[in-house]
Amino acid sequence: MNQTGGLSAWRWLFILEGIPSVLSSILVFFFLPDYPETASWLTDDEKKLVAQRLKGNASLGSSKAMTWADAKETLADWRLYAHYAIYFGISTPFSSLSLFTPSITAGLGYTSLRANLMTVPPYAAAYVVTIAVAWSADHFNARALHSAALALIGAAGFIASAVLPPTACLPRYGCLIVAASGSFACIPPLLGWLSSNVYTTSAAGLAIALNISFGAPGQIVGVWIYKANEAKRGYPTGHWTNAGLLLFMAVGCVLLWEYYRRLNRAMRREGVEGRLYKL
């Protein structure tokens, strides 16, 4: 489509990728309710039932608007910054794989269209693992440990990719699948862990926004770590950087998990059961 309508091919790429999002946003505006209490297709009893199930775990329509006091309390909560730092650790692997998987597969000996086609199996495997891990983390209330385990698996994939010789194309391709599965699958439980440990709608909105903002610098890093002049060497800088950040994230998850466990034990001893932290 290069020069179709006077536009370069890369411009058309962004236009075509953006059109579905723009069109779906119109449908979302009309059909996605803000809260269960405002869903027009639910009866009053169903609204009450859903709200009761989500109490303490999600936003409720009865919540008040954010005040400056709420914002200050959220901004001053140091444990949330631990969540933000952990999320930074996954942002670089996530963004770099999203951008450079075609380049990585091309470095494995695949060319042109086949290099792009060979990006499908890593994403397909990551999709299956992500769904399974998201369900398991929620079912067993073990989001931190799931994220840490997947981060370790992803780090192992990157480390193996970095140390294998550039000529070991098939093993390195298998490592790419492992690295992608670990990197992508640890994100949903990580985000759910943050939101489930913020107990008001206003605080959750601010905390989630800050979490994404703190992850943005990691995406900037991800743009630069896979260097074109390292293609023949198998992109060691990119793989080692991603492995290091995933190990940092795994350690952070375990430390924060242990901190929450100790808080929960202290609250149980004091007879406070209603606001236990999710693990």
Stockholm file with secondary structure:
# STOCKHOLM 1.0

chainA/1-279         MNQTGGLSAWRWLFILEGIPSVLSSILVFFFLPDYPETASWLTDDEKKLVAQRLKGNASLGSSKAMTWADAKETLADWRLYAHYAIYFGISTPFSSLSLFTPSITAGLGYTSLRANLMTVPPYAAAYVVTIAVAWSADHFNARALHSAALALIGAAGFIASAVLPPTACLPRYGCLIVAASGSFACIPPLLGWLSSNVYTTSAAGLAIALNISFGAPGQIVGVWIYKANEAKRGYPTGHWTNAGLLLFMAVGCVLLWEYYRRLNRAMRREGVEGRLYKL
#=GR chainA/1-279 SS CTTBTTBCHHHHHHHHHHHHHHHHHHHHHHHSCSSGGGCTTSCHHHHHHHHHHHTTTSCCTTCCCCCHHHHHHHHTCHHHHHHHHHHHHHHHHHHHHHHHHHHHHHHTTCCHHHHHHTTHHHHHHHHHHHHHHHHHHHHTTCHHHHHHHHHHHHHHHHHHHHHSCTTCHHHHHHHHHHHHHHHHHTHHHHHHHHHHTCCSHHHHHHHHHHHHHHHHHHHHHHHHSSCGGGGGGTCHHHHHHHHHHHHHHHHHHHHHHHHHHHHHHHHHHTTCCTTCCCC
#=GC SS_cons         CTTBTTBCHHHHHHHHHHHHHHHHHHHHHHHSCSSGGGCTTSCHHHHHHHHHHHTTTSCCTTCCCCCHHHHHHHHTCHHHHHHHHHHHHHHHHHHHHHHHHHHHHHHTTCCHHHHHHTTHHHHHHHHHHHHHHHHHHHHTTCHHHHHHHHHHHHHHHHHHHHHSCTTCHHHHHHHHHHHHHHHHHTHHHHHHHHHHTCCSHHHHHHHHHHHHHHHHHHHHHHHHSSCGGGGGGTCHHHHHHHHHHHHHHHHHHHHHHHHHHHHHHHHHHTTCCTTCCCC
//
